[in-house]
Amino acid sequence: MVPRLEAREAVSLAAGSVARNARRVRWIAQDIAASARALARIAVHARRPDAPVGIGILAGDARALEGEPNVYRIRLVNDTPAARPVVLHLRGETDSRRSFATRGDYVLARGATREIFLLTDWVNQFEITDDATVIDRIASSIASEDGRHCRVVARLESANHPVDEVSIRQPLAACASST
């Protein structure tokens, strides 16, 4: 036997159902509007000429060690049919507002990549090198994190115009040997 609803209960259920459906329609309309805005951004980006020179990789360990050598690998890429002069600006920042900066001038051969390395100890040293320094990855894996972070920002310019910028942010741990 199906229980019968009183008229007042039926009206209350119908009103709740209408309100729920109105919210669902509003949410769907918001999703459609957000999708339309995203599609418009994609269309604008697709019309923009792709920079044939850029930063292919900026990579570092899972965490940085303060007071010990940290190496960041940077790959510069030239997809053009001609050699291109570029300027790489590197900036490093820590939560304690300590900042570092360096730059390097390069001529990238046509259709070539160039790998360089940033070597820093997040205390005094912050320099570009052509060789990767061997670092103790065990020390970085057992170092204790204390909530601090560091960030490396790489900005590439060609013909005095910025063509690419990437960054990496990671925990900054105190090294056991430096405490």
Contacts in CASP RR format, 6 or more apart in sequence:
PFRMAT RR
TARGET T0000
AUTHOR 0000-0000-0000
METHOD contacts of the structure
MODEL  1
MVPRLEAREAVSLAAGSVARNARRVRWIAQDIAASARALARIAVHARRPD
APVGIGILAGDARALEGEPNVYRIRLVNDTPAARPVVLHLRGETDSRRSF
ATRGDYVLARGATREIFLLTDWVNQFEITDDATVIDRIASSIASEDGRHC
RVVARLESANHPVDEVSIRQPLAACASST
5 13 0 8 1.000
51 163 0 8 1.000
51 164 0 8 1.000
52 78 0 8 1.000
52 79 0 8 1.000
52 80 0 8 1.000
53 76 0 8 1.000
53 77 0 8 1.000
53 78 0 8 1.000
53 79 0 8 1.000
53 80 0 8 1.000
53 84 0 8 1.000
53 86 0 8 1.000
53 108 0 8 1.000
53 156 0 8 1.000
53 158 0 8 1.000
53 163 0 8 1.000
53 164 0 8 1.000
54 76 0 8 1.000
54 77 0 8 1.000
54 78 0 8 1.000
54 86 0 8 1.000
54 156 0 8 1.000
54 163 0 8 1.000
54 164 0 8 1.000
55 74 0 8 1.000
55 75 0 8 1.000
55 76 0 8 1.000
55 77 0 8 1.000
55 88 0 8 1.000
55 154 0 8 1.000
55 156 0 8 1.000
55 164 0 8 1.000
55 165 0 8 1.000
55 166 0 8 1.000
56 75 0 8 1.000
56 76 0 8 1.000
56 77 0 8 1.000
56 113 0 8 1.000
56 166 0 8 1.000
57 73 0 8 1.000
57 74 0 8 1.000
57 75 0 8 1.000
58 72 0 8 1.000
58 73 0 8 1.000
58 74 0 8 1.000
58 152 0 8 1.000
58 154 0 8 1.000
58 166 0 8 1.000
58 167 0 8 1.000
58 168 0 8 1.000
59 72 0 8 1.000
59 73 0 8 1.000
59 168 0 8 1.000
60 70 0 8 1.000
60 71 0 8 1.000
60 72 0 8 1.000
60 73 0 8 1.000
60 168 0 8 1.000
60 170 0 8 1.000
61 70 0 8 1.000
61 71 0 8 1.000
61 135 0 8 1.000
61 137 0 8 1.000
61 140 0 8 1.000
61 170 0 8 1.000
62 140 0 8 1.000
62 141 0 8 1.000
62 170 0 8 1.000
62 171 0 8 1.000
63 140 0 8 1.000
63 143 0 8 1.000
63 145 0 8 1.000
63 170 0 8 1.000
63 171 0 8 1.000
63 172 0 8 1.000
63 173 0 8 1.000
64 70 0 8 1.000
64 120 0 8 1.000
64 122 0 8 1.000
64 140 0 8 1.000
64 150 0 8 1.000
64 170 0 8 1.000
64 171 0 8 1.000
64 172 0 8 1.000
64 173 0 8 1.000
65 121 0 8 1.000
65 122 0 8 1.000
65 139 0 8 1.000
65 140 0 8 1.000
65 143 0 8 1.000
65 172 0 8 1.000
65 173 0 8 1.000
65 174 0 8 1.000
65 175 0 8 1.000
65 178 0 8 1.000
66 94 0 8 1.000
66 121 0 8 1.000
66 122 0 8 1.000
66 123 0 8 1.000
66 148 0 8 1.000
66 172 0 8 1.000
66 173 0 8 1.000
66 174 0 8 1.000
66 175 0 8 1.000
66 178 0 8 1.000
67 121 0 8 1.000
67 122 0 8 1.000
67 123 0 8 1.000
67 175 0 8 1.000
67 178 0 8 1.000
68 121 0 8 1.000
68 135 0 8 1.000
68 136 0 8 1.000
68 139 0 8 1.000
68 140 0 8 1.000
68 175 0 8 1.000
68 177 0 8 1.000
68 178 0 8 1.000
69 119 0 8 1.000
69 120 0 8 1.000
69 121 0 8 1.000
69 125 0 8 1.000
69 133 0 8 1.000
69 135 0 8 1.000
70 119 0 8 1.000
70 120 0 8 1.000
70 121 0 8 1.000
70 122 0 8 1.000
70 135 0 8 1.000
71 117 0 8 1.000
71 118 0 8 1.000
71 119 0 8 1.000
71 132 0 8 1.000
71 133 0 8 1.000
71 135 0 8 1.000
72 117 0 8 1.000
72 118 0 8 1.000
72 120 0 8 1.000
72 152 0 8 1.000
72 168 0 8 1.000
73 115 0 8 1.000
73 117 0 8 1.000
73 132 0 8 1.000
74 88 0 8 1.000
74 90 0 8 1.000
74 115 0 8 1.000
74 116 0 8 1.000
74 117 0 8 1.000
74 118 0 8 1.000
74 154 0 8 1.000
75 113 0 8 1.000
75 114 0 8 1.000
75 115 0 8 1.000
76 86 0 8 1.000
76 88 0 8 1.000
76 106 0 8 1.000
76 108 0 8 1.000
76 113 0 8 1.000
76 114 0 8 1.000
76 115 0 8 1.000
76 116 0 8 1.000
76 156 0 8 1.000
77 108 0 8 1.000
77 113 0 8 1.000
78 84 0 8 1.000
78 86 0 8 1.000
78 108 0 8 1.000
78 109 0 8 1.000
78 110 0 8 1.000
78 111 0 8 1.000
78 112 0 8 1.000
78 113 0 8 1.000
79 111 0 8 1.000
80 110 0 8 1.000
80 111 0 8 1.000
81 110 0 8 1.000
81 111 0 8 1.000
82 110 0 8 1.000
83 107 0 8 1.000
83 108 0 8 1.000
83 109 0 8 1.000
83 110 0 8 1.000
84 107 0 8 1.000
84 108 0 8 1.000
84 158 0 8 1.000
85 105 0 8 1.000
85 106 0 8 1.000
85 107 0 8 1.000
85 108 0 8 1.000
85 158 0 8 1.000
85 159 0 8 1.000
86 105 0 8 1.000
86 106 0 8 1.000
86 107 0 8 1.000
86 108 0 8 1.000
86 156 0 8 1.000
86 157 0 8 1.000
86 158 0 8 1.000
86 163 0 8 1.000
87 103 0 8 1.000
87 104 0 8 1.000
87 105 0 8 1.000
87 106 0 8 1.000
87 156 0 8 1.000
87 157 0 8 1.000
87 158 0 8 1.000
88 103 0 8 1.000
88 104 0 8 1.000
88 105 0 8 1.000
88 106 0 8 1.000
88 116 0 8 1.000
88 128 0 8 1.000
88 154 0 8 1.000
88 155 0 8 1.000
88 156 0 8 1.000
88 157 0 8 1.000
89 101 0 8 1.000
89 102 0 8 1.000
89 103 0 8 1.000
89 104 0 8 1.000
89 154 0 8 1.000
89 155 0 8 1.000
89 156 0 8 1.000
89 157 0 8 1.000
90 101 0 8 1.000
90 102 0 8 1.000
90 103 0 8 1.000
90 118 0 8 1.000
90 126 0 8 1.000
90 128 0 8 1.000
90 152 0 8 1.000
90 153 0 8 1.000
90 154 0 8 1.000
90 155 0 8 1.000
91 99 0 8 1.000
91 100 0 8 1.000
91 101 0 8 1.000
91 152 0 8 1.000
91 153 0 8 1.000
91 155 0 8 1.000
92 99 0 8 1.000
92 100 0 8 1.000
92 101 0 8 1.000
92 120 0 8 1.000
92 126 0 8 1.000
92 150 0 8 1.000
92 151 0 8 1.000
92 152 0 8 1.000
92 153 0 8 1.000
93 99 0 8 1.000
93 100 0 8 1.000
93 150 0 8 1.000
93 151 0 8 1.000
93 153 0 8 1.000
94 122 0 8 1.000
94 148 0 8 1.000
94 149 0 8 1.000
94 150 0 8 1.000
94 151 0 8 1.000
94 172 0 8 1.000
95 147 0 8 1.000
95 148 0 8 1.000
95 149 0 8 1.000
95 150 0 8 1.000
95 172 0 8 1.000
96 148 0 8 1.000
98 122 0 8 1.000
100 120 0 8 1.000
100 126 0 8 1.000
101 126 0 8 1.000
102 118 0 8 1.000
102 126 0 8 1.000
102 127 0 8 1.000
102 128 0 8 1.000
103 128 0 8 1.000
104 128 0 8 1.000
106 114 0 8 1.000
106 116 0 8 1.000
108 114 0 8 1.000
116 128 0 8 1.000
116 129 0 8 1.000
116 130 0 8 1.000
117 128 0 8 1.000
117 129 0 8 1.000
117 130 0 8 1.000
117 131 0 8 1.000
117 132 0 8 1.000
117 133 0 8 1.000
118 126 0 8 1.000
118 127 0 8 1.000
118 128 0 8 1.000
118 129 0 8 1.000
118 152 0 8 1.000
119 125 0 8 1.000
119 126 0 8 1.000
119 127 0 8 1.000
119 128 0 8 1.000
119 129 0 8 1.000
119 133 0 8 1.000
120 126 0 8 1.000
120 127 0 8 1.000
120 152 0 8 1.000
122 150 0 8 1.000
122 172 0 8 1.000
139 175 0 8 1.000
139 176 0 8 1.000
139 177 0 8 1.000
140 173 0 8 1.000
142 176 0 8 1.000
143 173 0 8 1.000
143 174 0 8 1.000
143 175 0 8 1.000
143 176 0 8 1.000
144 173 0 8 1.000
144 174 0 8 1.000
145 171 0 8 1.000
145 173 0 8 1.000
146 173 0 8 1.000
146 174 0 8 1.000
147 171 0 8 1.000
147 172 0 8 1.000
148 171 0 8 1.000
148 172 0 8 1.000
148 173 0 8 1.000
149 169 0 8 1.000
149 170 0 8 1.000
149 171 0 8 1.000
149 172 0 8 1.000
150 169 0 8 1.000
150 170 0 8 1.000
150 172 0 8 1.000
151 167 0 8 1.000
151 168 0 8 1.000
151 169 0 8 1.000
151 170 0 8 1.000
152 167 0 8 1.000
152 168 0 8 1.000
153 165 0 8 1.000
153 166 0 8 1.000
153 167 0 8 1.000
154 165 0 8 1.000
154 166 0 8 1.000
154 167 0 8 1.000
155 162 0 8 1.000
155 164 0 8 1.000
155 165 0 8 1.000
156 162 0 8 1.000
156 163 0 8 1.000
156 164 0 8 1.000
156 165 0 8 1.000
157 163 0 8 1.000
END
